Structure formats: C-alpha cells, structure tokens
C-alpha cells in the first residue's frame, strides 16, 4: 500500500487473512448445481441426443454437443446476457462441474466456440425445429406430478428491442420502438409451451394459427383446455377454431360502436371517492354478427378505481359457463402472470445478436429452455415457502452462491468446503 513511513496513515492487516489471485478455484455460481441435478432427473442428455443434430464431421469434437448446449443455457440461468463471459467462465469450477465428466479436468468452451454454437449450430433450420420439440418434451417430461385436469393457456405477444440494422426488425407503434414482436403461449404454471420470433411490424395475433397445434397436443392427453387472451386476439377465425375443438375461451374485445352503445347504462359515477370495486355485470349483450360471426356471450367488465369518477368498462367474449363475476375473475388472472417479464429479466431472452433473423432463432429458443429449467426447479423442487420467488430472485439469491467445490482441479484438498 505504498511507503508506510512516508504516508499520513499506516494500515495494518489481519495476519490470518490470506489473499490469493486464484479466481479459478472459487465460484459465484455454485447454486447452478441444483438445476443441473434436475436436468439429470429429467433426462436432458437423452433429449439432446434425440432432438439436436451435430453438424461436425470427423474427430474434431473437442466439446460434446450436450456440453455446449448446457453451457449456453446455464450461462443464461446465471444471468450472463451473451457469450462474452465465456472466456472467464471457461475456468470456473461450477461450469466445469456442469460439463461431462471427461471435460471437468480441462475447461469448457471459450467465447468463439460458444458463439459459433449459438449462431450457427442452433440456428440451422433442422435444429431450430428440433429445439422446439426439445422444449415441448422437457415440459411434458414432468412425471413428478399427475396431469392437471384443466390446462389454461395464455396467449400474448411481447417486444424484443433491437439496436442495430437487424433484418426484419421494424418500428412498432404500440411499443414505440424498433423491435421484433415474438408470440408466446404459456400455461397456468408459467411453462412456455410455444415461442415464435416474428418481424417487428406484424399484428399481435399474427401466427395464432400455430396455437391450435399446442391445443391438440394437450387434448390428446385428455386434458381440458381453456384459452385467455387480450383484445388483439379477438378474431372470429380464432373463436371458430377454438369452438371446433370444444375449447372454452375468455378473450377481451376491443372498443367499438356497437359495444359503446350498450355500455351507457353501466357508466354511472363511482359510489364513493375512495372506493375500489372491480365488478362484472351484464351478459349476453346484443353483438353484431359482423363483429363475431354469430351471437356469442359477451360480459361487461366494470371496474371502479380509486380517484376516478367514472368506471372503466370493457367487454369479454366467452364460451365459459358460470356467473359473470366468475368469468371476469378468471380473465383478470391473466394480468397476474408475469412470465414474459421474468423471461426478459432472468434469462434475457430478448437479448439478440446482430446476425440476420435465421441466425436469431437459435439463441432465443435456447433461452426459453433456460427459462423452463429454472421454472421447473421452482415449482417441482423448491420448498413451498419460496415457490413464489421470481426467477430473478432465484438467480440472485440461490444460483449466485459462492463456493469452492472440493475435488476440482486447482483446489486445495485441505479445508475445501463443498459448494452449497
């Protein structure tokens, strides 16, 4: 700390404290060993071999495909946004333990190799579609619990902002940004059952016709499917597709003149300046056939909010049975699902490279699988008391656990605590 005899302050140090610049012998991501154990129980090795193709030929395969895949998804679980941290993580004890046994004595892939894997191997047309099947197989491989009798599907779109001249990125007036506009399908447990990366200027419901394939898959398992969606998905063709499959739905309707004429009796002043009283009222309003194709049940969603003189009136078209209040309560629960937000913040699935769209598809799909692994850990493994934690909290309070795993190369065999 400089010349101790010439400085105004002389510092002394605890002689029992030993400082070593040996970062490779410690880790800040020891908590990743928990999802690693889960993926072993779920048979991820087998799923990778079944669904992903290795384009490499000959014997130039220093890193097995399953190790590259795990390094990619576990980097996202630990909060690393891209492959730039791979140089440092190559010697990290946890990431070496996540790899195959034969790689633990050496190191995992560096940035150049991992970038090649994400933007070329995973982006291949065959591997892109196989990633989607792997994602489905991982979710359906949940054998720890019996099948739910009713499956609720929430269909929604989101924004993936871009910061360069990326192909098919476009300005979206709703989000007021240049972006891609992905489409997602979640179930009530937060599992992402489908994710499609779309150009930024498409309509929110563009590509909805792929959703019935998800429905058919779960109906084949004898599960009752119910669909919720916002006003962007209020399409007669979607209603008819769901009704043909005997799927109940609750979909918000956009404002229009017909419904505007019917809500005049509902827009009375709030009963009190401090009262907050969401309520559902009035069903089977007369709706023009030009709007929904044929008469359907429409429920008015009336909400009195604090500090607002007049209520907010919206409408829901539905084939569900039950009281108006019950249907409104069911629909409102889609607003409590923060799955897209969690995916953005925890696994950074909107962080895209500067490669064209065909090369964009691999990394987002892999990050959805990273999201799945942490979500499955949360709801299948963790104690009930912390199952309500967000994925970001899991990342910061569980995965980011310091440790020095015993038995790893480069660690001292004496006084070396196991990672917890």
C-alpha positions as CSV (number, residue, x, y, z in Angstrom):
1,X,0.0,0.0,0.0
2,X,2.9,2.4,-0.7
3,X,5.7,3.5,1.5
4,X,4.4,3.1,5.1
5,X,7.0,5.5,6.6
6,X,6.0,8.4,4.3
7,X,2.2,8.2,4.2
8,X,0.0,10.1,6.7
9,X,-1.8,6.8,7.6
10,X,-0.2,3.4,8.2
11,X,-2.5,0.5,7.6
12,X,-2.2,-2.8,9.3
13,X,-3.8,-6.1,8.2
14,X,-5.1,-9.2,9.9
15,X,-2.3,-11.7,9.5
16,X,-4.8,-14.5,9.4
17,X,-6.3,-13.2,6.2
18,X,-4.8,-14.6,3.1
19,X,-5.3,-13.0,-0.3
20,X,-4.7,-15.0,-3.4
21,X,-5.4,-14.1,-7.0
22,X,-6.7,-17.5,-8.0
23,X,-10.2,-16.9,-9.2
24,X,-10.4,-20.3,-10.9
25,X,-10.5,-22.0,-7.6
26,X,-13.7,-20.2,-6.4
27,X,-17.1,-19.7,-8.0
28,X,-20.0,-17.4,-7.6
29,X,-22.5,-19.7,-9.4
30,X,-22.4,-22.8,-7.2
31,X,-26.2,-22.8,-7.0
32,X,-26.4,-23.9,-10.6
33,X,-25.7,-27.4,-9.4
34,X,-29.3,-27.6,-8.3
35,X,-30.9,-27.2,-11.8
36,X,-28.0,-29.4,-13.1
37,X,-29.3,-32.2,-10.8
38,X,-32.8,-31.6,-12.0
39,X,-31.9,-31.7,-15.7
40,X,-30.3,-35.1,-15.0
41,X,-33.5,-36.3,-13.4
42,X,-35.5,-35.0,-16.4
43,X,-33.2,-36.8,-18.8
44,X,-31.9,-33.8,-20.7
45,X,-28.9,-35.8,-22.0
46,X,-31.3,-38.1,-23.8
47,X,-33.4,-35.3,-25.1
48,X,-30.4,-33.5,-26.5
49,X,-29.3,-36.7,-28.3
50,X,-32.8,-37.3,-29.6
51,X,-33.6,-33.8,-30.9
52,X,-30.3,-32.0,-31.8
53,X,-28.0,-32.7,-34.7
54,X,-24.3,-32.1,-34.6
55,X,-23.0,-30.7,-38.0
56,X,-19.4,-31.5,-37.2
57,X,-17.8,-34.4,-39.0
58,X,-14.7,-36.5,-38.3
59,X,-13.0,-36.4,-34.9
60,X,-12.8,-32.6,-34.4
61,X,-15.2,-32.6,-31.5
62,X,-13.3,-31.3,-28.5
63,X,-16.6,-30.2,-26.8
64,X,-19.5,-32.6,-26.9
65,X,-22.8,-31.1,-28.2
66,X,-24.5,-31.6,-24.9
67,X,-21.8,-29.7,-23.1
68,X,-22.1,-26.7,-25.4
69,X,-25.8,-26.8,-25.0
70,X,-25.6,-26.8,-21.2
71,X,-23.0,-24.1,-21.2
72,X,-25.3,-21.9,-23.3
73,X,-28.4,-22.4,-21.1
74,X,-26.7,-22.3,-17.8
75,X,-24.9,-19.1,-18.7
76,X,-28.4,-17.5,-19.0
77,X,-29.6,-19.1,-15.8
78,X,-26.6,-17.4,-14.1
79,X,-27.5,-14.0,-15.6
80,X,-24.9,-13.7,-18.3
81,X,-26.5,-12.0,-21.2
82,X,-24.3,-13.1,-24.0
83,X,-21.2,-15.2,-24.8
84,X,-18.6,-12.5,-23.8
85,X,-18.2,-14.0,-20.3
86,X,-17.3,-17.5,-21.7
87,X,-13.6,-16.6,-21.5
88,X,-13.7,-16.2,-17.8
89,X,-16.3,-18.9,-17.2
90,X,-14.1,-21.5,-19.0
91,X,-12.1,-22.0,-15.8
92,X,-15.0,-21.6,-13.4
93,X,-15.3,-24.6,-11.1
94,X,-19.1,-24.7,-11.3
95,X,-19.2,-24.6,-15.1
96,X,-16.6,-27.3,-15.3
97,X,-18.8,-29.5,-13.0
98,X,-21.8,-28.8,-15.2
99,X,-20.0,-30.4,-18.1
100,X,-19.4,-34.0,-19.0
101,X,-17.1,-35.9,-16.7
102,X,-14.4,-36.1,-19.3
103,X,-14.3,-32.3,-19.7
104,X,-14.1,-31.5,-15.9
105,X,-10.3,-32.0,-15.9
106,X,-9.9,-29.3,-18.6
107,X,-12.1,-26.3,-19.4
108,X,-15.4,-25.5,-21.1
109,X,-15.8,-23.7,-24.4
110,X,-14.4,-20.2,-25.0
111,X,-16.4,-17.3,-26.5
112,X,-15.6,-18.1,-30.1
113,X,-16.8,-21.7,-29.8
114,X,-19.9,-20.9,-27.9
115,X,-20.8,-18.1,-30.3
116,X,-20.4,-20.5,-33.2
117,X,-22.6,-23.0,-31.5
118,X,-25.4,-20.5,-30.8
119,X,-25.5,-18.6,-34.1
120,X,-24.7,-21.4,-36.5
121,X,-25.4,-24.9,-35.0
122,X,-28.6,-23.9,-33.1
123,X,-29.7,-21.6,-35.9
124,X,-29.7,-24.4,-38.5
125,X,-33.2,-25.0,-39.9
126,X,-33.3,-28.6,-38.7
127,X,-32.0,-27.7,-35.2
128,X,-34.4,-24.8,-34.9
129,X,-37.4,-27.0,-35.3
130,X,-35.8,-29.7,-33.1
131,X,-35.3,-27.1,-30.4
132,X,-39.0,-26.5,-30.3
133,X,-39.6,-30.2,-30.0
134,X,-37.0,-30.5,-27.2
135,X,-38.7,-27.6,-25.4
136,X,-42.0,-29.5,-25.6
137,X,-40.5,-32.8,-24.5
138,X,-38.8,-31.1,-21.5
139,X,-42.1,-29.7,-20.2
140,X,-44.1,-32.9,-20.8
141,X,-41.4,-34.9,-19.2
142,X,-42.6,-33.7,-15.8
143,X,-43.5,-37.0,-14.3
144,X,-43.3,-35.8,-10.7
145,X,-47.0,-34.7,-10.7
146,X,-50.2,-36.1,-12.2
147,X,-51.6,-34.3,-15.2
148,X,-53.8,-31.4,-14.4
149,X,-57.4,-31.9,-15.5
150,X,-57.7,-28.4,-16.8
151,X,-54.9,-26.6,-18.7
152,X,-55.2,-22.8,-19.0
153,X,-53.3,-21.2,-22.0
154,X,-52.4,-17.6,-22.0
155,X,-51.6,-16.3,-25.5
156,X,-49.7,-13.0,-25.6
157,X,-47.1,-11.1,-27.6
158,X,-44.1,-9.0,-26.5
159,X,-41.3,-6.7,-27.6
160,X,-37.7,-7.7,-28.3
161,X,-36.0,-4.3,-28.9
162,X,-33.0,-4.2,-31.3
163,X,-30.2,-1.7,-31.5
164,X,-28.8,-2.2,-35.0
165,X,-29.8,-2.8,-38.6
166,X,-31.2,-6.3,-38.0
167,X,-33.1,-8.0,-40.7
168,X,-36.9,-7.8,-40.4
169,X,-36.7,-5.6,-37.3
170,X,-39.2,-2.8,-37.7
171,X,-40.8,0.1,-35.8
172,X,-43.8,-1.0,-33.7
173,X,-46.2,1.8,-32.9
174,X,-47.7,0.1,-29.9
175,X,-44.3,-0.4,-28.2
176,X,-42.8,2.8,-29.8
177,X,-39.5,1.0,-30.6
178,X,-37.7,-0.8,-33.3
179,X,-38.0,-4.4,-32.3
180,X,-39.0,-8.0,-33.1
181,X,-42.5,-9.0,-32.0
182,X,-42.5,-12.5,-30.5
183,X,-45.6,-14.5,-29.8
184,X,-45.8,-16.7,-26.7
185,X,-48.2,-19.4,-25.3
186,X,-47.9,-20.1,-21.5
187,X,-49.8,-22.4,-19.2
188,X,-51.0,-21.6,-15.7
189,X,-47.8,-22.9,-14.2
190,X,-45.6,-20.5,-16.2
191,X,-44.3,-23.1,-18.7
192,X,-43.7,-21.5,-22.1
193,X,-45.4,-24.0,-24.5
194,X,-44.6,-22.1,-27.7
195,X,-42.5,-19.1,-28.7
196,X,-42.2,-17.6,-32.2
197,X,-39.9,-14.8,-33.2
198,X,-41.7,-12.5,-35.7
199,X,-40.9,-9.3,-37.5
200,X,-41.4,-6.1,-35.5
201,X,-44.3,-4.7,-37.6
202,X,-46.7,-7.7,-37.6
203,X,-50.0,-7.6,-35.8
204,X,-50.1,-9.0,-32.3
205,X,-52.2,-12.0,-33.3
206,X,-50.1,-12.8,-36.4
207,X,-49.3,-16.5,-36.4
208,X,-52.1,-17.5,-34.0
209,X,-52.9,-20.5,-36.2
210,X,-50.0,-22.3,-34.7
211,X,-51.6,-22.3,-31.3
212,X,-54.3,-24.9,-32.2
213,X,-51.4,-27.4,-32.6
214,X,-50.5,-26.8,-29.0
215,X,-54.1,-27.3,-28.0
216,X,-54.4,-30.5,-30.0
217,X,-51.3,-31.9,-28.2
218,X,-52.7,-31.4,-24.8
219,X,-56.2,-32.5,-25.7
220,X,-54.6,-35.8,-26.9
221,X,-53.5,-36.2,-23.3
222,X,-57.2,-36.0,-22.2
223,X,-56.8,-32.5,-20.7
224,X,-59.4,-29.8,-20.8
225,X,-58.0,-26.7,-22.4
226,X,-59.2,-23.1,-21.7
227,X,-57.7,-20.1,-23.5
228,X,-57.3,-16.5,-22.3
229,X,-56.1,-13.6,-24.5
230,X,-56.3,-9.8,-24.8
231,X,-58.2,-7.7,-27.4
232,X,-55.6,-8.2,-30.1
233,X,-56.7,-11.8,-30.4
234,X,-60.4,-11.0,-30.7
235,X,-60.7,-12.6,-34.2
236,X,-63.8,-14.6,-35.5
237,X,-61.5,-17.1,-37.1
238,X,-59.8,-17.8,-33.7
239,X,-63.2,-18.1,-32.0
240,X,-64.3,-20.7,-34.6
241,X,-61.0,-22.6,-34.4
242,X,-61.4,-22.9,-30.6
243,X,-65.1,-23.8,-30.8
244,X,-64.4,-26.6,-33.3
245,X,-62.0,-28.1,-30.7
246,X,-64.5,-27.6,-27.9
247,X,-62.1,-25.3,-26.2
248,X,-63.6,-22.7,-23.8
249,X,-62.2,-19.2,-24.0
250,X,-62.3,-15.7,-22.5
251,X,-61.0,-13.0,-24.8
252,X,-61.1,-9.3,-24.3
253,X,-63.0,-7.3,-27.0
254,X,-61.6,-4.1,-28.5
255,X,-63.8,-1.0,-28.1
256,X,-66.3,-0.5,-30.9
257,X,-69.5,1.5,-31.6
258,X,-71.8,-1.5,-31.0
259,X,-70.5,-2.2,-27.5
260,X,-70.2,1.5,-26.8
261,X,-73.9,1.9,-27.3
262,X,-74.6,-1.0,-24.9
263,X,-72.4,0.3,-22.0
264,X,-74.3,3.6,-21.5
265,X,-76.2,2.1,-18.6
266,X,-73.0,0.9,-16.9
267,X,-71.0,4.1,-16.9
268,X,-72.6,5.6,-13.8
269,X,-70.4,7.5,-11.3
270,X,-68.5,5.6,-8.8
271,X,-70.3,5.2,-5.4
272,X,-67.6,6.9,-3.4
273,X,-64.4,8.8,-4.0
274,X,-62.3,6.3,-2.1
275,X,-63.9,3.0,-3.2
276,X,-62.1,0.4,-5.3
277,X,-64.6,-2.1,-6.5
278,X,-63.9,-4.2,-9.6
279,X,-67.0,-6.0,-10.7
280,X,-68.5,-7.9,-13.6
281,X,-72.0,-7.3,-14.8
282,X,-74.4,-7.7,-17.7
283,X,-74.1,-10.6,-20.0
284,X,-75.5,-11.6,-23.4
285,X,-75.3,-8.2,-24.9
286,X,-76.6,-8.0,-28.5
287,X,-73.5,-8.1,-30.7
288,X,-73.5,-7.6,-34.4
289,X,-72.8,-10.7,-36.5
290,X,-70.3,-8.6,-38.5
291,X,-68.2,-8.4,-35.3
292,X,-68.0,-12.0,-34.2
293,X,-69.8,-14.0,-36.9
294,X,-72.7,-15.2,-34.8
295,X,-74.3,-14.4,-31.4
296,X,-71.9,-15.1,-28.5
297,X,-72.0,-14.4,-24.8
298,X,-70.4,-11.0,-24.0
299,X,-69.8,-9.9,-20.5
300,X,-69.2,-6.3,-19.4
301,X,-66.2,-5.8,-17.2
302,X,-66.9,-2.8,-14.9
303,X,-64.2,-1.5,-12.6
304,X,-64.3,1.4,-10.2
305,X,-60.8,2.7,-9.5
306,X,-59.6,4.9,-6.7
307,X,-59.8,8.6,-7.6
308,X,-61.7,8.1,-10.9
309,X,-65.2,9.5,-11.2
310,X,-66.5,7.1,-13.9
311,X,-65.8,3.4,-14.1
312,X,-63.7,1.6,-16.7
313,X,-65.9,-0.5,-18.9
314,X,-64.6,-3.3,-21.0
315,X,-66.0,-6.4,-22.6
316,X,-65.1,-10.1,-22.7
317,X,-66.4,-12.6,-25.3
318,X,-66.6,-16.1,-23.8
319,X,-68.0,-19.6,-24.2
320,X,-67.4,-20.3,-20.5
321,X,-70.2,-21.2,-18.2
322,X,-70.6,-19.7,-14.8
323,X,-71.5,-16.3,-13.3
324,X,-70.4,-13.1,-14.9
325,X,-68.3,-12.3,-11.9
326,X,-66.6,-15.7,-12.1
327,X,-65.7,-15.2,-15.7
328,X,-64.3,-11.7,-15.1
329,X,-62.3,-13.0,-12.1
330,X,-60.9,-15.8,-14.3
331,X,-59.9,-13.4,-17.1
332,X,-58.3,-10.9,-14.6
333,X,-55.9,-13.6,-13.5
334,X,-54.0,-13.3,-16.8
335,X,-52.8,-9.9,-15.6
336,X,-51.1,-11.5,-12.6
337,X,-48.9,-13.7,-14.8
338,X,-45.5,-12.1,-15.2
339,X,-43.9,-14.9,-17.2
340,X,-42.8,-12.8,-20.1
341,X,-41.3,-10.2,-17.8
342,X,-39.5,-13.0,-15.9
343,X,-38.1,-14.4,-19.1
344,X,-36.8,-11.0,-20.2
345,X,-35.2,-10.2,-16.8
346,X,-33.9,-13.5,-15.7
347,X,-32.8,-15.3,-18.9
348,X,-32.5,-12.2,-21.2
349,X,-34.4,-13.9,-24.0
350,X,-34.8,-10.6,-25.8
351,X,-31.0,-10.0,-26.0
352,X,-30.4,-10.8,-29.6
353,X,-27.2,-10.6,-31.6
354,X,-26.6,-8.6,-34.8
355,X,-27.0,-11.7,-37.1
356,X,-29.9,-11.9,-39.5
357,X,-33.2,-13.4,-38.4
358,X,-32.4,-17.0,-39.5
359,X,-29.5,-16.8,-37.1
360,X,-31.6,-15.2,-34.4
361,X,-33.9,-18.2,-33.9
362,X,-31.4,-20.5,-32.1
363,X,-30.4,-18.3,-29.1
364,X,-34.0,-17.3,-28.2
365,X,-35.2,-20.9,-28.3
366,X,-32.3,-22.0,-26.1
367,X,-33.0,-19.2,-23.6
368,X,-36.7,-20.3,-23.4
369,X,-35.3,-23.7,-22.4
370,X,-33.1,-22.0,-19.8
371,X,-36.3,-20.3,-18.5
372,X,-38.1,-23.6,-18.4
373,X,-35.4,-25.3,-16.4
374,X,-35.5,-22.6,-13.7
375,X,-39.3,-22.6,-13.7
376,X,-39.4,-26.4,-13.3
377,X,-37.0,-26.1,-10.5
378,X,-39.1,-23.5,-8.8
379,X,-42.4,-25.4,-8.9
380,X,-41.2,-29.1,-8.7
381,X,-38.2,-29.0,-6.3
382,X,-38.1,-25.9,-4.1
383,X,-39.9,-25.7,-0.8
384,X,-43.4,-24.2,-0.9
385,X,-42.3,-21.2,1.1
386,X,-40.1,-19.9,-1.7
387,X,-42.0,-21.2,-4.8
388,X,-43.4,-17.6,-5.1
389,X,-40.0,-16.2,-5.7
390,X,-39.4,-14.7,-9.1
391,X,-36.8,-16.2,-11.4
392,X,-34.7,-13.1,-10.8
393,X,-34.8,-13.7,-7.1
394,X,-33.8,-17.4,-7.6
395,X,-30.9,-16.2,-9.8
396,X,-29.7,-13.6,-7.3
397,X,-30.4,-15.5,-4.0
398,X,-29.9,-19.1,-5.0
399,X,-27.9,-19.6,-8.2
400,X,-25.4,-16.8,-7.2
401,X,-24.0,-18.8,-4.3
402,X,-20.3,-18.6,-3.6
403,X,-18.2,-21.7,-3.1
404,X,-15.1,-23.7,-3.7
405,X,-16.1,-27.2,-4.8
406,X,-13.9,-29.9,-3.3
407,X,-12.1,-32.4,-5.6
408,X,-11.9,-29.9,-8.5
409,X,-8.5,-29.5,-10.3
410,X,-6.7,-26.4,-8.9
411,X,-8.3,-26.5,-5.5
412,X,-6.6,-27.5,-2.3
413,X,-7.8,-30.8,-0.9
414,X,-7.5,-29.4,2.7
415,X,-10.2,-27.2,4.2
416,X,-12.1,-27.0,0.9
417,X,-15.8,-26.7,1.6
418,X,-18.3,-28.3,-0.7
419,X,-20.5,-26.0,-2.8
420,X,-23.9,-25.5,-1.2
